[in-house]
Amino acid sequence: VPNWIIIVTLLVLALLLALGLFLFARQRKRTRLELRLASGRRQLLGRELQIYLA
């Protein structure tokens, strides 16, 4: 097996791994942001309800 085939294969695998990790991190960041926004909305709704019921 030629040496360059092994090198190219390893490079492609490394790039795929890096891309996968990048996409995974981006997805987790988006999920965390959505959770933070959802909890913030819940707090606002709670405050509005308290004002309305008071």
Secondary structure, DSSP 8 states (H G I E B T S, - for coil): --HHHHHHHHHHHHHHHHHHHHHHHHHHHHHHHHHHHHHHHHHHHHHHHHHHH-
